[in-house]
């Protein structure tokens, strides 16, 4: 077994600088917002793993079951030498892809990318043990602005799973897909896992579970600000809100102030005032229609090769080739 390598383009200081910039912009905006990537400190990641096991939260198990069913077809179509996974995290679902790609084709290298070096190292080490013939080359970076750091050579497929594409607003998605187009060679592929538009009666509870785990996960972003930027948020004074925006076809998660309050972010020398009922948008999770997603891919220079969906049409895996 070859030991995995880790290429670091994002240090802890870089993360703090990025958080400072995002918090400074988002908390002084009207309405206020914070990017969802700041949910995922160690506690946030643990809470999200709990969310994926909740009865209301269908996306993870639906995508996993879909991949289990179609991963052989994906591998036969892709014939990838290199699998790059953006936002790899624990790489749990990726093992399905790795098994199929090594059985069906010439896969030589797995390149997991994540902004958490600790999570990435653990995932890389585990994959190296489970797939001893596979080279593992981790990249610690932010996928939204460091795609150029991904290694080239051979035939690559980039996987972006988990419905994370939905966390980007349309302009961000266009920029992201264009960036992927720039780093891939003609014929190389992109595999996207995307949630589909479904009945809001099923959709909304997935982001507002009865046990309150998602609410705790949402409020955790305030603890991240407290811990990393010396803020003095009292998370319990904010209520979790999840709504379906039918016009934009996305879920919005928000935190709503339950009283008038003033918060200090010491590291930014920033005072933030909240009126009772005022909200911070912490995440969008866009849901897609297949034709719309294919259109976005085509605009960015990708030809859709295949689309697989689960029997209830809740989730799609889309394989597209760079033209």
Buried (B, 14 or more C-beta within 10 A) or exposed (E): EEEBEBBEBBEEEBBEEBBBEBBBEBBEEEEBBBBBBBBBBEBBBEBBEBBBEBEBBBBBBBBBEBBEBBBBBBBEBBBBBBBBBBBBBBBBBBBBBBBBBBEBBEBBBBBBBBBBBEBBBBBBBBBBEEBEEBBBBBBBBBBBBBBEBBEEEBBBBBBBBBBBBBBBEEEBBBBBBEBBBEBBEEEBBBBBBBBBBBEEEEBBBBBBBEEEBBBBBBBBBBBBBBEBBEBEBEBEBBBBBBBBEEEEBBBBBBBBBBEEBEBBBEBBEBEBEBEEEBBBBBBBBBBBEBEBBBEBBBEBBBEBBBBBBBEEEBBBBBBBBBE
